[in-house]
Amino acid sequence: MNGPEILVQVAPELGLFVPAQWRSGEPAPLVTDGVSTLGHVVESLGVPLTEAGTLRVDGHDVPTAHVPSAGERVEVLPVHRPQEVPGAPLRFLLDVHLGTLARRLRLLGVDAAYEAVDIGDPALATRSAEERRVLLSRDRGLLRRRELFAGAYVYSDQPDEQLRDILGRFAPELRPWTRCTACNGPLTEASKEDVADRLEGGTRANYDVFAACTECSRVYWRGAHHARLETMVADALAEFGPARA
C-alpha cells in the first residue's frame, strides 16, 4: 500500500491474531490505502471483528466504517465482558471441532446447537443468521463471514478453559440438568415405567430416578459418571452462577 500512515495499538489480549510488531501492546506504524474502512484495516491485521470491541481514534470511539487518515492513532480494544448480544435470546452454534464444549454447555442448560459432521462454512454461517445464534469457532476465516448473526473465537483448545472462556464472556443463564447433552433438546422427568423399554436390566434394577429428552427420547439417570458431572456443574455455578459477585 502507498497511502497514509497511521499508528495502531492492539490490546495484548488480541496479540495472538496480529504480526509481531503489534503483539507487545505498543503502537506501531501501518501504511493504509487511504480508502479502506477501519474495520477492514483491523481484519487485515488478522483480528476478526468478532473479537474487536471498542475502536478508538485519537482517544474517541469510532465505528468500523471510519476511514483512517494520516497521523491518526488507532486503538483496538477487546470485547467487553460480559458481552451483550442484542436482538435475540442468547444461544449458540458450535462448529464440528467443539463437540466437548457443546456437551458441557448443554449439561449446564445452555442452548448449544452443534453439527457432528462438517457441513461447511457457508451452511454454518447461514444457520447462525437464520436461527440468530452466536457461532463459536477456532476458525478465524469462518468468523469473518459477513452473513453471521454473531460470532466468537474460542481461544483455547482445552475443553475446561473453553467452557470458562465462554461462560465468562457471555454470562449465559445456567440451568443444569435441563438439556439433552446428545441433541440439545429439553429434558423432562420420567417414571421408570415410562422408560422401562429403553433400559437395560441392570439399570432397571439399580436406579429409580430418570429423565428423558422430549426430542430424541434419550434416557438419563444418575449413573457411574454422575459424581464427575456434578463436580463440573458445581464448579461452574460457583464461578459463573447468579450468586457470584
C-alpha positions in Angstrom: 0.0 0.0 0.0 1.1 3.6 -0.6 -1.3 5.7 1.3 -1.5 7.5 4.7 0.5 6.1 7.7 -1.3 5.6 11.0 -0.3 4.3 14.4 -2.1 1.2 15.5 -2.1 -0.1 19.1 -3.6 -3.6 19.6 -4.7 -4.7 23.1 -2.4 -7.5 24.4 -5.5 -9.8 24.6 -5.6 -9.8 20.8 -1.9 -10.3 20.3 -2.3 -13.9 19.1 -4.0 -12.6 16.0 -1.5 -10.0 14.8 2.0 -9.8 13.4 4.9 -9.5 15.8 5.2 -5.7 15.8 1.7 -5.3 17.4 1.9 -8.1 20.0 3.5 -6.0 22.7 0.5 -3.7 23.1 2.6 -0.7 22.0 1.6 1.4 18.9 3.3 0.5 15.7 3.0 2.3 12.3 0.8 0.9 9.5 0.5 2.3 5.9 -3.1 2.1 4.7 -4.6 2.6 1.2 -6.5 5.7 2.2 -9.9 4.3 1.2 -10.4 1.1 3.4 -12.5 1.3 6.5 -11.0 0.8 9.9 -12.9 -2.5 10.1 -11.1 -3.7 7.0 -7.8 -2.5 8.4 -8.3 -4.4 11.7 -9.2 -7.5 9.8 -6.2 -7.1 7.5 -4.0 -7.3 10.7 -5.6 -10.6 11.4 -8.1 -9.7 14.1 -11.6 -11.0 13.5 -14.2 -8.2 14.1 -16.0 -10.6 16.4 -13.0 -10.1 18.8 -12.6 -6.4 18.4 -14.5 -4.3 20.9 -14.2 -0.6 21.0 -12.2 1.1 18.2 -10.7 4.5 19.2 -9.1 7.1 17.0 -7.1 9.8 18.9 -9.0 8.9 22.0 -12.5 9.0 20.6 -14.7 5.9 19.9 -15.4 5.4 16.2 -17.4 2.9 14.1 -15.8 0.2 11.9 -16.9 2.3 8.9 -14.4 5.1 9.8 -11.7 5.6 7.2 -8.4 6.4 8.8 -6.4 9.5 7.9 -2.7 10.1 8.0 -1.3 10.5 11.5 -4.3 9.1 13.4 -3.6 6.9 16.4 -5.9 3.9 16.4 -6.6 1.7 19.5 -8.1 -1.8 19.0 -9.6 -3.0 22.3 -11.0 -6.4 23.1 -14.8 -7.1 23.5 -16.2 -6.0 26.8 -17.0 -8.9 29.2 -19.7 -9.9 29.8 -20.6 -9.3 26.2 -24.2 -8.5 25.4 -25.8 -10.0 22.3 -28.7 -7.7 21.4 -31.8 -8.7 19.4 -32.2 -12.4 20.3 -32.2 -14.8 23.2 -28.6 -15.9 23.9 -28.0 -19.2 22.2 -25.0 -20.7 20.5 -24.0 -22.7 17.4 -20.7 -24.6 17.6 -18.6 -25.9 14.7 -17.6 -29.6 14.2 -14.4 -29.3 16.3 -16.1 -28.2 19.5 -18.2 -31.2 20.4 -17.0 -31.5 24.0 -17.7 -27.8 24.7 -21.2 -28.2 23.2 -22.0 -31.1 25.5 -20.7 -29.2 28.6 -22.8 -26.2 27.7 -25.8 -28.4 27.4 -25.1 -30.0 30.7 -25.4 -26.6 32.2 -28.7 -25.9 30.4 -27.2 -23.5 27.8 -28.8 -23.7 24.3 -25.9 -25.0 22.2 -26.6 -26.4 18.8 -23.8 -28.5 17.3 -23.2 -30.2 14.0 -21.4 -33.6 14.5 -20.3 -33.6 10.8 -18.7 -30.8 8.9 -21.5 -29.1 6.9 -19.1 -26.4 5.6 -18.6 -22.7 6.5 -21.4 -21.3 4.3 -24.0 -23.6 5.9 -22.8 -22.8 9.4 -22.9 -19.1 8.8 -26.4 -19.4 7.2 -27.7 -21.3 10.2 -26.2 -18.7 12.6 -28.1 -16.0 10.7 -31.4 -17.9 10.3 -31.5 -19.0 14.0 -29.8 -15.9 15.4 -27.2 -18.0 17.2 -23.7 -16.9 18.2 -21.3 -19.0 16.3 -18.4 -20.4 18.3 -15.3 -21.4 16.4 -11.5 -21.6 16.4 -11.6 -20.9 12.6 -10.8 -17.2 12.0 -11.9 -17.4 8.4 -15.3 -18.6 9.4 -15.7 -15.8 11.8 -15.1 -13.3 9.1 -18.2 -14.3 7.1 -20.5 -11.4 6.7 -23.7 -13.3 7.0 -23.1 -14.4 10.6 -25.6 -13.2 13.2 -22.8 -13.0 15.7 -19.6 -15.0 16.5 -16.8 -15.5 19.0 -13.4 -17.0 18.7 -12.7 -19.9 21.2 -9.2 -19.1 22.4 -8.2 -22.4 24.0 -8.0 -25.9 22.7 -8.7 -27.4 26.2 -12.4 -28.0 27.0 -12.1 -26.8 30.6 -10.6 -23.5 29.5 -13.0 -23.2 26.6 -16.0 -23.5 28.9 -14.7 -20.9 31.4 -14.0 -18.6 28.5 -17.5 -18.8 27.0 -19.2 -18.6 30.4 -17.1 -15.6 31.4 -17.6 -13.8 28.1 -21.3 -14.2 27.6 -22.6 -14.9 31.1 -25.5 -17.2 29.9 -28.2 -18.3 32.4 -27.2 -21.7 33.8 -30.0 -24.2 34.3 -28.1 -27.5 34.9 -29.7 -30.9 34.0 -32.4 -29.4 31.8 -31.0 -30.2 28.3 -30.1 -33.4 26.5 -26.3 -33.5 26.0 -26.8 -35.6 22.9 -29.2 -33.4 20.9 -29.8 -30.2 22.9 -33.5 -30.9 23.4 -35.2 -30.2 26.7 -35.4 -32.9 29.4 -38.4 -33.9 31.4 -38.9 -36.1 34.5 -39.8 -39.7 33.5 -41.0 -42.6 35.6 -39.3 -46.0 35.4 -42.5 -47.4 33.8 -42.4 -44.8 31.1 -38.8 -45.6 30.0 -38.6 -49.3 31.0 -38.4 -50.5 27.4 -35.3 -48.3 26.9 -33.4 -49.6 29.9 -31.0 -52.5 30.3 -31.7 -55.0 33.1 -29.0 -53.7 35.4 -30.2 -50.1 35.1 -33.8 -51.0 35.8 -32.8 -52.9 38.9 -30.5 -50.3 40.4 -32.0 -46.9 39.5 -35.3 -45.3 40.1 -35.0 -41.6 39.1 -34.9 -40.9 35.4 -35.2 -38.0 32.9 -35.9 -38.3 29.2 -35.3 -36.0 26.2 -38.5 -34.7 24.7 -36.9 -34.6 21.2 -34.6 -37.7 20.8 -36.1 -39.8 23.7 -32.7 -40.5 25.2 -33.0 -41.5 28.9 -30.8 -40.2 31.7 -30.1 -41.4 35.2 -27.5 -40.9 38.0 -25.0 -43.5 36.8 -21.4 -44.1 37.4 -20.2 -40.8 35.9 -22.7 -38.6 37.7 -20.4 -37.6 40.5 -17.9 -36.2 38.0 -20.6 -34.3 36.2 -22.0 -32.9 39.5 -18.5 -31.6 40.3 -18.3 -29.9 36.9 -21.7 -28.3 37.4 -20.9 -27.2 41.0 -17.7 -25.6 39.8 -19.5 -23.7 37.0 -22.2 -22.5 39.3 -19.7 -21.4 42.0 -17.8 -19.2 39.5 -20.5 -18.2 37.0 -23.8 -18.7 38.7 -26.2 -15.9 39.7 -24.9 -15.6 43.2 -21.4 -14.7 42.1 -20.1 -11.2 43.0 
